[in-house]
Amino acid sequence: MRRSIFVVLTILVTLAMLLSACAPETTATQSAPVEPTAAGAAEQIPDTASEPTATTTDAEAAPTTGAEPTEAANGTMVELPEVNPGEVEGNIISAGSSTVYPLSEAVVNLFKEEGYTGNITVDSIGSGAGFERFCKTGETDIANASRRIKDSEVESCAAINRTPIEFRVGTDALAIVVNPENDFLTDITLAELAKVYSAGVTNWSDVNPEWPAEPIKRYAPGTDSGTYDFFIEFVMQPAYEDDADKAAEAFQGANPQQSEDDNVLVQGVEGDQYAIGFFGYAYYQENADRLKLISVDGVEATLDTAESGEYPLSRPLYIYSDAAIMNEKPQVAAFINFYLTRVNELIEEVGYFPASEEALDQSRQYLLDAVE
């Protein structure tokens, strides 16, 4: 009996071994790495969960320049090599947005405090003028911008063999401010705001009959400013059938006092009871005791409303550089590395709001992909 059971078991084991040997061999397969590709002309850097509701039009949307970044494994944060500012040598030249200026200035100061002894130039001249220096004359290593680079500016860069790479560094909320003695305005709709800055409108009562019949004193950034571009696109154009030329003409016809220096705008609004102005949130925060902040469409500008896009005039902040520049001048790559690593330690103190971690990760990966 035992012998019979043993024979049966032996036969079953032998059959199992034969079947296993005949089965098709399976091996673990790994997908080939995806090669970086250039993005399409209207592609946005993926950060849809945190991008402001104000979106870039096709006319101003820029190609995502440089290689597409590789996603961090398992969704972990992209880490950059550590930078010791005391070991960084060579000068760095940047220029551009007056809105980004306070943030870049704070990063520069920290870079110097931690040992950098070279010279960094940060000129506050407006986003448009900054792109001109970066893309037309090639004078700068970094362009600061409160808007995305335009197709025409990318073309100018290409003409001097530069391919701009976009680094998202934060979020701003455009501050609408009036004089502290203004006792009739606490909230304004986008439609009313467009009317305030339109030709043919003289008094506050022309906008809303409940407001006083007093002349409106308007203050605004200059035409080289990304803040001006943003205001025209997202405030004025909807009131003029999305016609950019008509919107700009109506704005200029209102004859606002314009300056690339936001401090001049602060002083103007502070000096007149019936004045109104707009600029980056940092300049309001710096002068909160001298100005009155107005909510827009019933939403106050805060960290949560800016990051979520609930505040209708929130917008991304950027710096731009080029792979060739960063490889020829490693001090530029080191500074951008430091910027992207430390920016969130400074940004709220300066008066702006952090970009999402996903957006910062993408910027960090762009840097890793660009530097050899």
C-alpha positions in Angstrom: 0.0 0.0 0.0 2.8 2.4 1.0 4.7 1.4 -2.2 1.6 2.3 -4.3 1.2 5.7 -2.7 4.9 6.4 -3.2 4.7 5.5 -6.9 1.7 7.8 -7.4 3.5 10.7 -5.7 6.6 10.1 -7.8 4.5 10.3 -11.0 2.8 13.5 -9.9 6.1 15.3 -9.1 7.6 14.2 -12.4 4.6 15.5 -14.3 4.8 18.9 -12.5 8.4 19.2 -13.4 7.7 18.4 -17.0 4.9 21.0 -17.2 7.1 23.7 -15.6 9.9 23.0 -18.1 7.4 23.4 -21.0 5.8 26.6 -19.8 6.9 29.9 -21.7 9.7 31.7 -19.9 8.7 35.0 -18.3 11.1 37.8 -17.6 10.7 41.2 -15.9 10.5 43.9 -18.6 11.4 47.5 -18.2 10.0 50.3 -20.3 12.7 52.2 -22.3 13.4 55.6 -20.9 11.3 58.3 -22.5 13.5 60.7 -24.4 13.0 64.4 -23.6 11.0 66.2 -26.2 10.3 69.9 -26.9 6.9 71.0 -26.0 4.3 72.5 -28.3 3.9 76.2 -28.8 1.0 76.6 -26.5 2.0 74.0 -23.9 1.8 75.1 -20.2 4.2 73.8 -17.6 2.0 71.2 -15.9 0.9 72.7 -12.6 -2.8 72.7 -13.2 -3.8 72.1 -9.6 -2.1 75.3 -8.5 -2.0 77.6 -11.5 -4.1 80.8 -11.2 -7.4 81.0 -13.0 -6.1 83.7 -15.2 -4.7 81.7 -18.1 -2.3 82.7 -20.8 -3.7 83.3 -24.3 -2.4 81.6 -27.4 -0.9 84.8 -28.5 1.3 85.0 -25.4 1.8 81.3 -24.6 5.4 80.4 -25.0 6.9 77.0 -25.8 8.1 75.1 -22.7 11.7 75.5 -23.6 14.5 73.1 -22.9 14.0 69.3 -22.4 10.9 67.9 -20.8 11.8 67.0 -17.2 11.9 63.5 -15.9 9.4 62.8 -13.2 10.8 62.0 -9.7 10.5 58.4 -8.8 7.4 57.5 -6.7 6.4 61.2 -6.6 9.3 62.1 -4.3 10.8 65.7 -4.3 13.4 66.4 -6.9 16.6 67.1 -5.0 19.3 69.4 -6.4 23.0 69.0 -5.5 24.0 71.1 -2.5 25.5 74.5 -3.3 28.1 76.2 -1.1 27.9 79.9 -2.0 31.4 80.4 -0.5 32.8 78.2 -3.3 30.9 79.9 -6.1 33.1 82.3 -8.2 32.2 84.6 -11.1 29.7 87.4 -11.7 26.0 87.0 -12.5 23.8 89.5 -14.3 20.0 89.5 -14.1 17.2 92.0 -15.0 13.5 92.2 -15.5 10.2 92.3 -13.6 9.8 94.8 -10.8 7.4 92.3 -9.2 10.0 89.6 -9.1 12.7 92.0 -8.0 12.1 91.9 -4.2 12.1 88.1 -4.3 15.3 87.9 -6.3 16.9 90.5 -4.1 16.1 88.5 -1.0 17.6 85.4 -2.6 20.7 87.3 -3.6 21.1 88.7 0.0 20.9 85.2 1.4 23.4 83.9 -1.2 25.8 86.6 -0.1 25.2 86.0 3.6 26.1 82.3 3.1 29.5 83.2 1.5 29.2 84.3 -2.1 31.7 87.1 -2.7 31.1 87.8 -6.4 28.9 90.4 -7.9 25.2 89.9 -8.8 23.3 92.6 -10.7 19.5 92.6 -10.3 17.9 95.4 -12.3 14.2 96.2 -11.9 13.2 97.3 -15.4 10.0 95.4 -16.2 9.5 92.0 -17.7 9.5 93.2 -21.3 12.7 95.1 -20.9 14.2 92.2 -19.1 13.4 89.8 -22.0 14.9 92.4 -24.4 18.2 92.4 -22.6 18.1 88.6 -22.4 16.9 87.7 -25.8 17.9 90.7 -28.1 21.1 92.1 -26.8 22.2 89.1 -24.8 23.4 91.3 -21.9 22.0 89.2 -19.0 22.3 85.7 -17.7 18.8 85.6 -16.1 15.5 87.3 -16.9 13.0 87.9 -14.2 9.4 87.9 -15.3 5.9 88.2 -13.9 4.5 86.7 -17.1 5.4 83.9 -19.5 7.8 84.6 -22.3 6.1 85.5 -25.6 6.7 83.6 -28.9 8.2 86.7 -30.4 10.7 86.9 -27.5 11.6 83.2 -27.9 12.3 83.9 -31.6 14.6 86.8 -30.6 16.4 84.5 -28.3 16.9 82.0 -31.1 18.4 84.7 -33.3 21.3 84.9 -30.8 21.4 81.2 -30.2 19.7 81.2 -26.8 16.9 78.8 -25.8 15.1 80.2 -22.7 14.3 77.7 -19.9 11.5 78.7 -17.6 11.7 78.3 -13.9 8.6 78.8 -11.8 9.6 80.4 -8.5 6.4 81.6 -6.8 2.9 83.1 -7.0 1.8 86.7 -6.9 -1.6 88.3 -6.3 -2.1 91.6 -8.1 -3.0 94.1 -5.4 -5.7 96.7 -6.1 -5.2 99.5 -3.7 -6.8 102.9 -2.8 -6.0 105.7 -0.4 -6.7 104.8 3.3 -9.2 107.7 3.5 -11.3 106.1 0.8 -14.6 105.3 2.6 -16.7 104.0 -0.3 -14.7 101.2 -1.8 -13.9 97.9 -0.2 -14.6 95.5 -3.1 -14.6 95.9 -6.9 -15.7 93.7 -9.7 -13.4 93.0 -12.7 -15.9 94.8 -14.9 -15.9 97.9 -12.6 -12.1 97.8 -12.5 -11.9 97.8 -16.3 -14.3 100.7 -16.4 -12.2 102.6 -13.9 -9.2 102.4 -16.2 -11.1 103.1 -19.4 -11.1 106.3 -21.6 -14.2 108.5 -21.2 -14.6 107.7 -17.5 -13.9 110.7 -15.4 -15.5 110.4 -12.0 -16.0 107.5 -9.6 -19.8 108.0 -10.0 -19.4 107.2 -13.7 -18.5 103.7 -12.7 -21.0 103.3 -9.9 -23.7 105.9 -9.2 -23.4 105.2 -5.5 -19.7 106.3 -5.5 -18.8 110.0 -5.2 -18.7 112.4 -8.2 -15.0 112.9 -7.7 -12.3 112.6 -10.3 -10.5 109.3 -10.4 -6.7 109.5 -10.1 -5.3 106.4 -11.7 -1.8 104.9 -11.1 -0.4 102.0 -13.0 2.9 100.2 -14.0 4.6 101.2 -17.2 4.1 99.4 -20.5 7.4 97.5 -20.1 6.0 95.8 -17.0 4.6 92.3 -17.0 2.1 93.6 -14.5 0.8 96.0 -17.1 0.6 93.1 -19.7 -1.3 91.0 -17.1 -3.8 93.8 -16.3 -4.5 94.5 -20.0 -5.1 90.8 -20.7 -7.1 89.7 -17.7 -8.9 92.9 -16.7 -9.2 95.1 -19.8 -9.6 92.6 -22.7 -12.7 90.9 -21.4 -14.4 94.3 -21.4 -13.4 94.9 -25.0 -14.4 91.6 -26.7 -10.9 90.2 -26.0 -9.4 92.7 -28.5 -5.9 93.5 -27.1 -5.5 96.6 -29.2 -8.8 98.1 -28.1 -8.2 97.2 -24.5 -4.8 98.9 -24.5 -6.1 101.9 -26.3 -8.9 102.3 -23.8 -6.5 102.0 -20.9 -4.0 104.5 -22.3 -6.9 106.9 -23.1 -7.7 107.0 -19.4 -4.3 108.7 -19.0 -3.1 106.9 -15.9 0.1 108.0 -14.2 2.5 105.2 -15.1 5.9 104.2 -13.7 8.2 101.1 -13.8 9.0 102.0 -10.2 6.3 100.6 -8.0 7.3 102.9 -5.1 6.3 105.8 -7.2 2.8 104.3 -7.6 2.6 103.7 -3.8 3.4 107.4 -3.2 0.8 108.5 -5.8 -2.0 106.5 -4.2 -1.0 107.5 -0.8 -1.1 111.2 -1.7 -4.7 111.4 -3.1 -8.0 110.4 -1.4 -9.6 109.5 -4.7 -6.6 107.6 -6.2 -6.4 103.9 -7.2 -3.5 101.8 -8.3 -2.2 98.2 -8.8 1.0 96.4 -8.5 2.5 93.1 -7.0 1.3 92.0 -3.6 4.8 92.5 -2.0 4.6 96.2 -2.6 1.3 96.4 -0.8 2.5 94.3 2.1 5.6 96.5 2.4 3.3 99.6 2.5 0.2 98.2 4.2 0.1 101.0 6.7 -0.1 103.6 3.9 -2.6 101.9 1.6 -6.0 100.2 1.6 -6.3 96.8 -0.1 -9.5 96.1 -2.1 -11.0 92.6 -2.6 -11.9 91.7 -6.2 -15.2 90.0 -7.0 -15.6 89.5 -3.3 -12.4 87.6 -2.8 -9.5 88.9 -0.7 -5.9 88.1 -1.8 -4.4 85.6 0.6 -2.0 82.6 0.4 -4.9 80.2 0.0 -6.9 82.2 -2.5 -3.8 83.0 -4.6 -2.5 79.4 -4.7 -5.9 77.9 -5.5 -6.7 80.5 -8.1 -9.8 81.7 -6.3 -8.5 85.2 -6.3 -9.0 86.3 -9.9 -5.8 88.3 -10.2 -3.3 85.7 -9.0 -0.4 84.9 -11.4 2.8 82.8 -11.6 6.3 84.3 -11.1 9.3 83.1 -13.2 13.0 83.4 -13.8 14.5 82.4 -17.2 18.0 81.3 -18.3 19.6 79.2 -21.0 21.5 75.9 -20.8 24.5 77.2 -22.7 24.8 80.1 -20.3 24.5 77.8 -17.2 27.2 75.4 -18.6 29.6 78.2 -19.7 29.0 80.1 -16.4 28.5 77.5 -13.6 28.0 80.3 -11.1 24.6 81.0 -12.9 23.6 77.4 -12.5 24.7 77.4 -8.9 22.6 80.6 -8.2 19.5 79.2 -9.8 20.0 75.9 -7.9 20.2 78.0 -4.7 17.2 80.0 -5.7 15.0 76.9 -6.3 16.2 75.2 -3.1 15.7 78.2 -0.7 13.0 80.3 -2.3 10.2 79.0 0.0 12.2 80.1 3.1 11.9 83.7 1.9 8.9 84.1 -0.3 6.1 84.8 2.3 8.4 87.2 4.2 8.9 89.1 0.9 5.1 89.3 0.4 4.4 86.6 -2.2 3.0 83.1 -2.1 4.8 79.8 -2.7 4.4 77.9 -5.9 3.2 74.3 -5.4 5.8 71.7 -4.7 5.0 70.1 -8.0 5.8 73.3 -9.9 9.1 73.8 -8.0 10.0 70.1 -8.6 9.5 70.7 -12.3 11.7 73.7 -12.2 14.4 71.8 -10.4 14.2 69.0 -12.9 14.6 71.5 -15.8 17.8 72.7 -14.1 19.1 69.1 -13.7 18.3 68.4 -17.4 20.0 71.6 -18.6 23.3 71.3 -16.7 25.9 68.9 -18.0 
